[in-house]
């Protein structure tokens, strides 16, 4: 399909995340003002912070837990992702084998238990997030990728995964695309969720257990204050808070595009929290700890959502089993079908901005949306008349090992996790348990893991950082165009344990 066709299909797409652009979005909670105290302060209202608050309160109902977020709970990565909730804690089995060979079996077991626990929590708190354990279908779209799927299947079976290889006819019987040459089904280690509704459900569960939540509350600094830690905050003005309360689709005439659910309102009244322990869960955003700046890089990912498909369009593609799909390219696509029959299509063009830059205007990238739309129509030419309802972007926190890392600061009174590289929907719950163990000072099976004790290699400073990342992106694109053959630069990164994953 031509750029002109893609442009017409994108013409009416709202520049906001589909998941956040709905009436179900809860009203924001008041910002923090004045002086507060807490046993545990959680900074960040995405999945990581929400799971930490929930698990802390479940472990000790008497513990005073306070959570703050600069926007609203789930407004950032937790409300913008594709909704793939995976059992993997290591950004895939192959990455786990490469980096943690001595404990990858244990990590796979823990990951499966973690996914089971997420399903149980969703049921326990009646979280209506369209949780479907449909599995994932990897689809080969180039001949060289078929051998890779065979190797992946052999590795997966070695660790007890229920996987099945499909030929071209079999994979097209599942999802009908002329681009598919084969596939691999992973039956039960991935669930599909509505990401924003999962975040909102966890928020509701936290409130039900007595967690105090303050939204539109930005932490501006952390420091030791006797036996406690002090967090200084700035809360939004009430007028800004009211303007951002309506779902974006209802407020487009009254507020700038993307304000509802994405932008942080202007700072207003200051506040302060003194807490005995702190969980830091801000992921891709500029860290409050200087030591994290070398380890985390924010990378922008972009996503399209179609309008609901008609019955005839659904019949043309099949997809009755509702799996999540992805291709195994270096610059890969991920896509899934929603409860109301839309297709989410994202990935491919991971973008880094010099100096770890993060800004709302970077969420919109017309060239990337056009590329994604063209790839969508190449994948599903039978949907040539489909239009897109939403287009958006957001930051992913990546590190050089592509899976989360952990640590403590202020003498063990603060614990942090970051570096999920796009696979945090499930792994954040596991990380919450790790962080609570670290704060308790215990020598536990989780804190003894290599995954927890070791740090990734740091990224170099600018300008070397930007040069290296962009050179890696070009080399990955070249490898995809050359049958998967990796050039000298990528082979060097492989040897050093460095790299950049889309």
Secondary structure as UniProt FT lines:
FT   HELIX           3..10
FT   TURN            11..12
FT   HELIX           18..20
FT   TURN            23..24
FT   STRAND          34..43
FT   HELIX           47..59
FT   TURN            61..62
FT   STRAND          65..68
FT   TURN            73..74
FT   HELIX           77..79
FT   STRAND          84..86
FT   HELIX           93..99
FT   TURN            101..103
FT   HELIX           104..124
FT   TURN            125..126
FT   STRAND          136..140
FT   HELIX           144..158
FT   TURN            159..160
FT   STRAND          163..167
FT   HELIX           168..174
FT   TURN            178..179
FT   STRAND          182..186
FT   STRAND          190..192
FT   HELIX           195..209
FT   STRAND          212..214
FT   STRAND          217..225
FT   TURN            226..227
FT   STRAND          228..236
FT   HELIX           238..243
FT   HELIX           248..251
FT   TURN            252..254
FT   TURN            257..258
FT   HELIX           259..262
FT   STRAND          267..280
FT   TURN            283..284
FT   HELIX           290..292
FT   TURN            293..295
FT   STRAND          297..306
FT   HELIX           311..317
FT   TURN            320..321
FT   STRAND          324..327
FT   STRAND          333..337
FT   TURN            339..340
FT   STRAND          343..347
FT   STRAND          351..352
FT   HELIX           354..356
FT   HELIX           360..363
FT   HELIX           366..379
FT   HELIX           381..383
FT   TURN            384..385
FT   STRAND          388..398
FT   TURN            400..401
FT   STRAND          405..409
FT   TURN            410..413
FT   STRAND          414..418
FT   TURN            421..422
FT   HELIX           424..440
FT   TURN            445..448
FT   HELIX           450..453
FT   TURN            462..463
FT   HELIX           464..481
FT   TURN            482..484
FT   HELIX           488..496
//
